[in-house]
C-alpha cells in the first residue's frame, strides 16, 4: 500500500511539472489564431454566431462594440440556448463552446486567455493520466507509463494541443478515455461499466469534434472484428448495439449535425464531400508528416530515422547472434511466452485503429491542419513507446543493455524536444502579434476603414485590434468612390487607418496596392505607410 501511494505521488508530481511547463508556454502566448476568436464569439455572442450577423456594415461602429461578440454581456450568462443556436449555424458540434460559455459566464464583459486555458489544463491533465494508465495496462513495468506520459505531454505537439483554445484538447482527452477503456475490455473482459464509459466518451466526443468519428469508428471496428475472431458473438453484438446507440443519441441531441454535414451552401461541408474522392490525401499526408517532424523530432526526422534504422539493425544482429548460440542447446520445447498476451492483442488493435484513423483524416480533411490529428497524438506516442520496448525486449531482453538503449533514446528525444522549443515549434503563441497590438494601440484615437466584401473571416481575425479604434467603417472596394461622404463629419486630420481584405481563399482577395492607391486619390491623403500584415489582411495608415 505504501509503495502504491508513493507511485501515485510520483505520477502526480510528474503530471504537475508538465502542467507547469504548459502554463509557462501559455504565459508567452501573445495572440490568437482566427479559430480561437471564433471559440469566444460562438460561445458568448447572444444569438449572433458571426461578426457579420450583427449590424456592422454601412455604418460607423465604435471599436468597443466588437468586444461584445467575444464576451458574455450582463443578463446573458449561462444562455445555453444561444450557444446551441450559434453552433447550429456553424460547422462544429456544441460541447466545447458550452463549456467555454460556462467559464465566461462567471466573468461578464471579459475575454482572457485564462478562460480557455482553464478548460485546457483540466483536459490536458486528464489526458496525461489516461496515457499513463493505458501504457500501464499495456506494459506493467515502471518506466513505460511514465515515458509515454512525458513524451506526449512535453512534446511540442502535446503542448500545442494544450495551448490551442479550441475543442481539440477535449477531443484528445475523450479519445484517450475511449482507448483506455477498450484496452481494459480487451485485457480483462467486456464489462458493462466499461462499455458504458466507452459509449459516454463516444457520445461526448462526437459532440466535441466530428473528426472524433474516425478514431471511434476504427477502434470500435477492429474491436468487434477481434471479438468475432474469438467467436464471442454475443459480446460483439452487445458492443455494436451500444455504440450505435451512442451515435444515435448524439444525432437526437444535436440534429443540426445532419444539416452541417450535408449542406451545399457552406465551404467546409462541400469541400469535405469533395475530398471523399481523395483529392487532398497526398497533400495532407505530406503536411501531417511534416508536422509530426516538428511536433516530435525537432525538425530532425531524417536523422531520427537513420538512428532508428541503425538501432534496429544492431538489435537484430544481437538477437540473431544470441539465437544462433542458443540453438546449440535447444531442447526442442516451445516456451509458453510465445503465446500472444491480451496486452499484445490490445496494442495490435490500437495500432491498426491509429493507422487507419490517421489515413482517413488525411483523406477527408479540408485543409492540411495538424489540429485534426491532435486527438491521435497521445495514442500514437503510447504505441511508439510500446513498440520500442517490445522490439528491444524481444531482441535484448530486460538486461542492462536494454536499459542503456532506453536511456539513450529518451536523451535523443529530449534533445529533439529542446530543439523544437528553440525553433518555435510549439504553436499558437503568436509572438509577432505583440507588435501588431502595440501599433494598433498607438493609433487608437483614429478612425478605421475596413475594405471587405461582406466576408466574415478577416473581420473575425482582426477583431481584437479593431476594438481599439475610435470608429470602424466596413465597406467593399466598389464603394471607394463614396469614401468622402463616408468620412464627412469625422476628424481625419491626424490620419486614417485602412485594413484591406487580401486573402483569395477564405475572403475577398483584394489587391491592397490598388485599393490604397484609389483611396489616396479619392481622399487626397499624401502618403500611405504599411503598418503590419496578417494572414487575411494588410493594414496601412493614410497621412
N, C-alpha and C positions, 0 to 999 in steps of 0.2 A: 504493500500500500504506500509506504514511504517513497519507494522507487517510482511508483506511478505518479504521485504528486510532484516529485522532483522533475519528471519528464514533462508534465503538464506546465509547470512553471517555466521550464526551458523553452517550450514551444511558444508560450505566451510572450516571453521576453523576446524571442526571435521575431515573432509577428509584430510586436510593439516597435522594435527597431526598424522594421521595414515600413511601418506606418509613418514613423518619424522621417524616414528618407522621402516618402511620398509627400509629406507636408512641406519638407524643405524645398522640393522642386515646385510644389504648388505656390510657395511664397514668391517664387521667381516668375509666376505667371503674370504677364502684363497686358494680355488681350484675349480675345475670344475668336474662335472660328465662327463663321456665319451660323452654322447649325447650333452652336451653343447659345447664340442670341435667340434663335427660334425656340430653344428649350424654355427660356424665361417667357417669351412672348406667348407661345401656345399654352403655357401653364397658367399665366396670370392675366392676360388681356381678356376683358369681360365680353364674351361672345363676339370677339373680333379676332379671328385666328391670325390675320396678317396685318402688316403695317398699312397696306392699301385697302384693308377692309374699312378703315375709318375715312373721315373726310379730310384727306391730305392733299388733294390735287386742286389746282386753280385758286388757291388762297394762301395767304401768309400764315404759316404755322409757327407759333412760338416754340423755340427749341425744346423747352422743358416738357411740352406736350408729348414728345416722343417717348419720354420715360414712362408714361402711363401704359405703354404697350408692354413694358418689361416688369412692372410692379403690380402688386395687389393694392387696389385702391380702397379707401375706407368703406366699409359696408359690403365689400366683395370678397371677403375671406372665406375660405372653405367652400367655394362655389364650384362643386364638382360637376354640376350640370354644364357650366361654361367650359370646363376642361374637356368634358365628353364631346360637346358640340364642336369645339375647336379641332379636336383630333379627328372627328368625322369628316371635317373639311380638309384635313392634311393627308399625309401618306403613311402615318405611323399609328400603331395602337396606343392606348392612353395611360398605361400603368405608371411609367416613369414620370409623366407630366403631372399625374395626380399626386404622386409623392413629392415632387418639387413644389407644386402648388401648396401642399400642406405645410412644408417648411416655410415658404414665403408668406403664408397667411399669418404667421406669428410676428412678422415684421412688415406691416403695410407701408407702402411708399418707398421700399428699399429693394435694391438689387445688389448683390455682392457675391463674390466668388465663393465665400464660405457656405452659401446656401446650397449650391450644388455639391460642394466638396463634403458637406455633412452627410449627404447620401452616399457619395462615392467611397468615403472612408469606411462606412459600415459594410458596404458590399465588397470592397477590397479586402477588408479583414476577414469577412466570411469566406471569400474565395481562397485566401491563404489557408484557412482552416480546412476547407474542402480538399484542396490539393494535398495537404499533409495527410488527411485521413484516407484519401484514395490511395496515395502512394504507400501508406502503411498497410492497407489491405493487400496491395499487390506484392509488397515485399516487407515482411515483418522486421527487417533489420533496423538498426538505429539511424543509419545515415541517409538512406534513400528518401524517406519522407521529408527530412529537413532540407536535403539538397534540392528536391523538387520544389519545395515551397520557396526557397531563396532564389532559385534560378528563374522562376516565373516572377516573383514579387519584386526583385531588384533589377530585372531586365528593363532596358528602355521600352520594350513593348508593354510589359506589365505596368510600368509607371505611367506610360502614355494613356493606357486604358483607365487608370485611376484618376488622371488629371482631366481627362476629356469630359466635360459636363454634358453628357448625353446618356442614352439608355444602355450603352454598351457595357459598362461596368456591371450593371444589374443583370444584363443578359449573360455575361461571363459567370457571374455567381450562380444563376439558376441553371446554366448548363453544367457547372461543376457539381451542383447538388444532384442533378439527374445522373451524372456519371458515377458519383459516389454510390448512390442507391442501386444503380444497375450492378456495380461490382459486388455490393453486399448480396444481392439476389443471386448472382452467378456463383458466388463463393459459398453462401450459407443457405441458399434455397429461397424460393419465391414466397414471401410472406405479405400478408395483407397491408400491414402498416408501411412497409417499404414501397409496395405498389401504389398505395395511396399518396405517398410522398412524391413518387415519380409523376403521378397524374397531376398533382398540385403544381409541381415545378414546370410541367409541360403547359398547363393552363396559364400560369403566370408568365412563362417565357414567351408564349405566343401573344400575350397582352403587352409584352415589352418591345419586341422587335420581330418582324416577320422572318428575318434571316435565321432566327432560332429554329425554325421548322426543319432546316437541313440536319442539324445535329440531332434533333429529336427523332426525325424520320429514320435516319440511318442507324442510330443507336438502337431504336426500337426494332427496326427491320432485322438487323443482324442478331439481336437478342432472340427474336421469335424464330429465326432460322436455326439458331443454336438449340432452342427448346425442341423444335421439330426434329432436329438431328438426334436428340436424346430420346425421342418418342414420348415426349411429355405433352401430349396433345391438349389435354385439359388446361394445363398451365398456360400454354401458348394462346389458347382461345380466351381464357380469362384476362390475360395481359392485353391482348389485342382489343377486346371489348372495352376494357378500362381506358386504354389510351385513346381509342376513337371517341369514347365518351368525353374525355377531357378536351379534345379538339372541338367536338360538337358544343360543349359548354361554352368555350371561348367564342364561337360563332354566335351563339344565342345571346351572350352577354354584350358582345360588340359586333352586331350585324353589319355595321358600316365597313367592316373588313372586306366583305364581298364586293362592295362598290369600289373601295380603294384599289383592289387588285384587278378589277375588270374594266374600270372606266377608261374611255378612249380620249378624253379631253385633258389628261394630265400626263406630263412628260415622263415622270419616273415609271408610272404604271405601263405606259405604252412601250418605253424602251426596254423594260424588264421582259415583256412578252416578246419583243423582237429578239432579245438575246437568247431566247429558247432555241433559236436557230444556230446558236454557237458563234455568233459574230464577234463577241468580245472575249472569248475564252483565252486565246493566246496572249492578248494584251493584258488581261487581268492576271494570268499566271505569272507573266514576267514581272508585273508590278508587285504581286504578293511575295514572290521570291526575293525581289529587291528589298522589300520592306522587312522581311524576315532577316535578311542580311544586316540591316541597320538595327533592328529591334533586338537581335540576339548575338550577332557576331561582330558588332562594331565596325561594319563595312569590310571585314576581312574574311568573307565567306569562302573565297578561293583558298586562302591559306588554311582556314579551318578544315576545308575538305581534304587538302593534302595531308594535314595532321591526322585526320580520321582514317584516310586510306593507309597511311603508314602504320598507324596503331592497329588497324585490323590485320594488316599483313604480319606484323610482329606477333600478335596474339595467335593467329592461325599457325604460324611457324612453331611457336612454343607448344600449342595444342597437339599438332601432329607429331612433334618430336616426343612429347610425353606419351602419346598414344602408341607410337611405334615401340617405345620402351616397354609400355605396359602389355603389349601383345605377347611378349615373350613369357609373361607369367599369367596369361589369360586362362581362366578355368572354364570358359565357355558359358558361364552363367550370366544372365542379364540382371542388371541392377533394377530394383523396383523404382529407382529415381527416374527411369526412362519414361514413366507414365506422365502424361500431361496433367498438371495440377489445375484445380479450378482457377487459381490466380493467373496462371498462364493463359487459360482459355479466356478469362476476362480481358487480359491485356491484348490478346489477338483480336477479340471482338471490338475493343476500343480503337485499336489501330485501323481496322477496316472502316469503322464508323468515322474516324477523324479524316482518313484519306478521302473517302467518298464525299464527305461534307465539304472539305477543302475544295475539291474539284467542282462540286455543284455550285458553290458560291462563286468560284471563278467563272463558271459557265453563265450565271444569271445576272451578276452584278452590273448595274448601270454604269457606274464609274469605278475605276480601279482603286477604291479607297480601302486601306488595310483595316479600317474600323469594322468592316463586315466580317473579318475573321478573328477579331479580338476575343470573341467568346470561345474560340477553339484554342487559343494560346495556352491556357492552363492545362488542358488535356494534352496538347502537343508536347509541352515541356515534361509533364509527368511520364508520358510514353517514351520520350527520348531518354530520360534518366533510367527508366526500367529496361529499355533495350540495351543501353550501355552496360548496365550492371549484369544483365542476363548474359550478354555475349562474353564479357570479360570473366564472369564467373564460370561459364562453360569452358573457356579456354585456359584460364589461370587458376581457377578455384578461388578459395577465400583466404589465401595467404597474404604475406606482406607485399608480394608483387602486385596483386590486385589493389591493395590499399594505396600503394605508391602511385599506381596509374590513376586511381580516382582523385587523389590529391593533385596530381599534375593537371588533370582535365579541369578540375574546379579552379585551379590557378589560371589556366588558359582562359576559361570563361570570365573570370574576374577581370583579366586584362582586356578582354573584348568589351565587357560592360563599361569599364572605365574609359576606354576609347570612345565608346558610344556616347557616354556623358560628355566627354570633351568635344566631340564632333557635333553636339547638339541634336542627337537622335531621339532624345526624349521630346515628344511632340506637344503641341498645343500650349506652348509657353509664350510665343509671340513677343520676344524682347523688342523687336522693331516697332511694335505698336506704341511703346512708350514715347517715341519721338513724334508719332502722329498725334497722340493725345496732347503732348506739350505744345505742338504747333497750333492745333485747333484751339487750345486754351488761350493762346496769345491773341487770337482774333475773335474772341467770344462776343465782343461788342459790335461785330459786323453782321450784316445780312448775308444769306447764302442762297444762291440759285442752284438747284439740282436738276441737271438736264437728263431726263429719264423718260422713256416711252411707256409710262404706266407699268413698269416692271417692279416686282416686289423684292427680288433678291438683293440688288445693290443697295436699296434703301435700308434693308434689314442689316446688311453688312456694316453700313456706315452710321447706324442709328445712334450709337453712343456719342460719336463725335458731333453729329447733327444736333443732339440735345443740348449742346453747349452754346450754339449760336443764338443771336438775338431773334432772328426770324429766318424761316426756310420756305422757299417757294419752289415747288416741284412742277416741271413743265417739260414737254417734248421739244426736240430740236426744231420742229416745224413752227413753234410759236416764238422763235427768237426775234422775229420782226416786230413782235409786240412787247419787247422787253422794256422799252422806255415807259410804256403805260403801266407795266407791272411794277416798275421801280418808282413811279410817281408817288411823292409823299414820303418816300423812305430816305433816310440820311445815308448816302453812299459816298460822301466826300473822302472818307478815310480808306475806301476800297470796298471790294465786293468779292466774297468767296464763291467759287464755282466748282461744283462737282460734276463730272461727266461720266455717265454710264458707258463703259468701253468694252465690256465682255460680250463676245458674239455668241457664246454657247448658252449662257444662263440668262442673258438680258439683252439690252438694246444694241450693243455693239457700235456705238457712235465713234467717229473719228475725233478724238479730243482736240487735235490741232485745228481741224476745220471748224469745230464748234467754238473754240476760243477766238479764232480769227473773226468769225461772224459777230460774236459778242463785242469784241473790241470795236468793230466797225459800227455797230448799232449804238453802242453806249458812249463812244468817244474816249474810253479809257486809253491811256497812252502805253501802258505796258502790262504784260501778263507774266507771272512767275509761277512755276510749278512748285507746290509745297510738298506733296507726297503722293504716293500711289498705293492702291490696294488691289486685290485680285480682280475686282469687278469695276473699279473706278479709278479716275485720276482727279486730283484736286489742285486748283490754281487760285491765285489771288490777282484780281484786276486792280490796277492802281493808276 
